[in-house]
Amino acid sequence: MARSTARPVVRLKSTAGTGVTYVTRKNRRNNPDRLVLRKYDPVAGAHVDFREER
């Protein structure tokens, strides 16, 4: 079964500048703008904002 284009895979990059990324899926219909999640950055050793990169 093919993957839906309504739920694409996005990469979340750390705003701390460490280069750490997370990979997740988002619903483009509910969240049309860029996704921002607060997740743990193991290099920085703290929770920081991760922004969707395109």
DRENTORKOL-3810 file (N, C-alpha, C; in nm, 4 decimals):
REM DRENTORKOL-3810
@n.u->0.0842; n.v->-0.1175; n.w->0.0000; ca.u->0.0000; ca.v->0.0000; ca.w->0.0000; c.u->0.0894; c.v->0.1248; c.w->0.0000
@n.u->0.0573; n.v->0.2200; n.w->-0.0825; ca.u->0.1380; ca.v->0.3404; ca.w->-0.0953; c.u->0.1153; c.v->0.4343; c.w->0.0220
@n.u->0.2183; n.v->0.5112; n.w->0.0533; ca.u->0.2059; ca.v->0.6092; ca.w->0.1604; c.u->0.1310; c.v->0.7307; c.w->0.1112
@n.u->0.0584; n.v->0.7925; n.w->0.2016; ca.u->-0.0247; ca.v->0.9066; ca.w->0.1672; c.u->0.0587; c.v->1.0337; c.w->0.1581
@n.u->0.0203; n.v->1.1230; n.w->0.0665; ca.u->0.0882; ca.v->1.2524; ca.w->0.0565; c.u->0.0340; c.v->1.3502; c.w->0.1598
@n.u->-0.0775; n.v->1.3156; n.w->0.2255; ca.u->-0.1329; ca.v->1.4011; ca.w->0.3300; c.u->-0.0536; c.v->1.3898; c.w->0.4591
@n.u->0.0281; n.v->1.2848; n.w->0.4725; ca.u->0.1064; ca.v->1.2637; ca.w->0.5936; c.u->0.2532; c.v->1.2387; c.w->0.5561
@n.u->0.3256; n.v->1.3427; n.w->0.5155; ca.u->0.4640; ca.v->1.3227; ca.w->0.4708; c.u->0.5622; c.v->1.3055; c.w->0.5877
@n.u->0.6766; n.v->1.2484; n.w->0.5567; ca.u->0.7856; ca.v->1.2361; ca.w->0.6535; c.u->0.8596; c.v->1.3688; c.w->0.6567
@n.u->0.8818; n.v->1.4225; n.w->0.7775; ca.u->0.9531; ca.v->1.5488; ca.w->0.7924; c.u->1.0715; c.v->1.5300; c.w->0.8864
@n.u->1.1758; n.v->1.6105; n.w->0.8634; ca.u->1.2932; ca.v->1.6088; ca.w->0.9509; c.u->1.2864; c.v->1.7298; c.w->1.0427
@n.u->1.3096; n.v->1.7060; n.w->1.1715; ca.u->1.3111; ca.v->1.8134; ca.w->1.2702; c.u->1.4556; c.v->1.8378; c.w->1.3096
@n.u->1.5031; n.v->1.9610; n.w->1.2943; ca.u->1.6417; ca.v->1.9952; ca.w->1.3236; c.u->1.6491; c.v->2.0802; c.w->1.4500
@n.u->1.7472; n.v->2.0559; n.w->1.5329; ca.u->1.7628; ca.v->2.1258; ca.w->1.6601; c.u->1.7928; c.v->2.2735; c.w->1.6389
@n.u->1.7303; n.v->2.3589; n.w->1.7200; ca.u->1.7583; ca.v->2.5023; ca.w->1.7143; c.u->1.8817; c.v->2.5375; c.w->1.7963
@n.u->1.9384; n.v->2.4408; n.w->1.8680; ca.u->2.0590; ca.v->2.4659; ca.w->1.9473; c.u->2.1841; c.v->2.4685; c.w->1.8604
@n.u->2.1709; n.v->2.4311; n.w->1.7334; ca.u->2.2849; ca.v->2.4345; ca.w->1.6427; c.u->2.3788; c.v->2.3169; c.w->1.6557
@n.u->2.3309; n.v->2.2059; n.w->1.7120; ca.u->2.4164; ca.v->2.0890; ca.w->1.7308; c.u->2.4115; c.v->1.9936; c.w->1.6133
@n.u->2.3141; n.v->2.0107; n.w->1.5236; ca.u->2.3028; ca.v->1.9234; ca.w->1.4075; c.u->2.2227; c.v->1.7978; c.w->1.4319
@n.u->2.1617; n.v->1.7832; n.w->1.5494; ca.u->2.0807; ca.v->1.6661; ca.w->1.5816; c.u->1.9466; c.v->1.6776; c.w->1.5106
@n.u->1.8980; n.v->1.5664; n.w->1.4547; ca.u->1.7696; ca.v->1.5662; ca.w->1.3852; c.u->1.6822; c.v->1.4520; c.w->1.4361
@n.u->1.5531; n.v->1.4727; n.w->1.4302; ca.u->1.4534; ca.v->1.3691; ca.w->1.4535; c.u->1.3748; c.v->1.3545; c.w->1.3244
@n.u->1.3192; n.v->1.2361; n.w->1.3003; ca.u->1.2358; ca.v->1.2124; ca.w->1.1837; c.u->1.0979; c.v->1.1725; c.w->1.2341
@n.u->0.9941; n.v->1.2373; n.w->1.1810; ca.u->0.8573; ca.v->1.2085; ca.w->1.2212; c.u->0.7647; c.v->1.2301; c.w->1.1029
@n.u->0.6366; n.v->1.2054; n.w->1.1236; ca.u->0.5355; ca.v->1.2271; ca.w->1.0207; c.u->0.4391; c.v->1.3313; c.w->1.0725
@n.u->0.3839; n.v->1.4118; n.w->0.9818; ca.u->0.2859; ca.v->1.5110; ca.w->1.0234; c.u->0.1683; c.v->1.5100; c.w->0.9280
@n.u->0.0536; n.v->1.5522; n.w->0.9781; ca.u->-0.0667; ca.v->1.5633; ca.w->0.8966; c.u->-0.0671; c.v->1.7020; c.w->0.8344
@n.u->-0.0480; n.v->1.7079; n.w->0.7051; ca.u->-0.0382; ca.v->1.8358; ca.w->0.6336; c.u->-0.1705; c.v->1.9122; c.w->0.6367
@n.u->-0.2817; n.v->1.8421; n.w->0.6464; ca.u->-0.4124; ca.v->1.9072; ca.w->0.6489; c.u->-0.4360; c.v->1.9804; c.w->0.7818
@n.u->-0.3949; n.v->1.9220; n.w->0.8932; ca.u->-0.4144; ca.v->1.9848; ca.w->1.0245; c.u->-0.3040; c.v->2.0840; c.w->1.0587
@n.u->-0.1817; n.v->2.0614; n.w->1.0091; ca.u->-0.0667; ca.v->2.1461; ca.w->1.0408; c.u->-0.0002; c.v->2.1916; c.w->0.9120
@n.u->-0.0555; n.v->2.2900; n.w->0.8421; ca.u->0.0027; ca.v->2.3303; ca.w->0.7141; c.u->0.1345; c.v->2.4072; c.w->0.7288
@n.u->0.1549; n.v->2.4752; n.w->0.8420; ca.u->0.2785; ca.v->2.5501; ca.w->0.8615; c.u->0.3862; c.v->2.4578; c.w->0.9195
@n.u->0.5055; n.v->2.5117; n.w->0.9383; ca.u->0.6173; ca.v->2.4306; ca.w->0.9852; c.u->0.5959; c.v->2.3846; c.w->1.1286
@n.u->0.6312; n.v->2.2599; n.w->1.1528; ca.u->0.6116; ca.v->2.1967; ca.w->1.2820; c.u->0.7260; c.v->2.2350; c.w->1.3760
@n.u->0.6934; n.v->2.2655; n.w->1.5021; ca.u->0.7934; ca.v->2.2934; ca.w->1.6054; c.u->0.7589; c.v->2.2076; c.w->1.7265
@n.u->0.8517; n.v->2.1200; n.w->1.7650; ca.u->0.8323; ca.v->2.0340; ca.w->1.8817; c.u->0.9482; c.v->2.0529; c.w->1.9779
@n.u->0.9210; n.v->2.0433; n.w->2.1066; ca.u->1.0251; ca.v->2.0527; ca.w->2.2091; c.u->1.0676; c.v->1.9112; c.w->2.2439
@n.u->1.1902; n.v->1.8760; n.w->2.2059; ca.u->1.2402; ca.v->1.7411; ca.w->2.2261; c.u->1.3803; c.v->1.7472; c.w->2.2864
@n.u->1.4299; n.v->1.6310; n.w->2.3289; ca.u->1.5601; ca.v->1.6231; ca.w->2.3943; c.u->1.6728; c.v->1.6215; c.w->2.2922
@n.u->1.7720; n.v->1.7065; n.w->2.3132; ca.u->1.8923; ca.v->1.7111; ca.w->2.2297; c.u->2.0059; c.v->1.6484; c.w->2.3100
@n.u->2.0516; n.v->1.5276; n.w->2.2737; ca.u->2.1541; ca.v->1.4599; ca.w->2.3532; c.u->2.2893; c.v->1.5298; c.w->2.3507
@n.u->2.3197; n.v->1.6038; n.w->2.2456; ca.u->2.4475; ca.v->1.6756; ca.w->2.2391; c.u->2.4447; c.v->1.7956; c.w->2.3333
@n.u->2.3344; n.v->1.8704; n.w->2.3345; ca.u->2.3204; ca.v->1.9860; ca.w->2.4230; c.u->2.2891; c.v->1.9428; c.w->2.5658
@n.u->2.2305; n.v->1.8239; n.w->2.5816; ca.u->2.1977; ca.v->1.7738; ca.w->2.7145; c.u->2.0758; c.v->1.8409; c.w->2.7751
@n.u->1.9861; n.v->1.8906; n.w->2.6900; ca.u->1.8673; ca.v->1.9594; ca.w->2.7397; c.u->1.7557; c.v->1.9473; c.w->2.6374
@n.u->1.6359; n.v->1.9850; n.w->2.6789; ca.u->1.5222; ca.v->1.9905; ca.w->2.5880; c.u->1.5252; c.v->2.1242; c.w->2.5152
@n.u->1.5190; n.v->2.1199; n.w->2.3833; ca.u->1.5202; ca.v->2.2410; ca.w->2.3006; c.u->1.4138; c.v->2.2284; c.w->2.1932
@n.u->1.3842; n.v->2.3391; n.w->2.1267; ca.u->1.2881; ca.v->2.3366; ca.w->2.0171; c.u->1.3520; c.v->2.2752; c.w->1.8931
@n.u->1.2764; n.v->2.1899; n.w->1.8267; ca.u->1.3176; ca.v->2.1301; ca.w->1.7002; c.u->1.2219; c.v->2.1804; c.w->1.5948
@n.u->1.2738; n.v->2.2397; n.w->1.4878; ca.u->1.1917; ca.v->2.2963; ca.w->1.3808; c.u->1.1976; c.v->2.2084; c.w->1.2564
@n.u->1.0874; n.v->2.2051; n.w->1.1854; ca.u->1.0808; ca.v->2.1299; ca.w->1.0599; c.u->1.1659; c.v->2.1988; c.w->0.9547
@n.u->1.2491; n.v->2.1198; n.w->0.8884; ca.u->1.3287; ca.v->2.1754; ca.w->0.7783; c.u->1.2725; c.v->2.1247; c.w->0.6467
@n.u->1.2904; n.v->2.2025; n.w->0.5403; ca.u->1.2373; ca.v->2.1653; ca.w->0.4101; c.u->1.3475; c.v->2.1594; c.w->0.3080
END
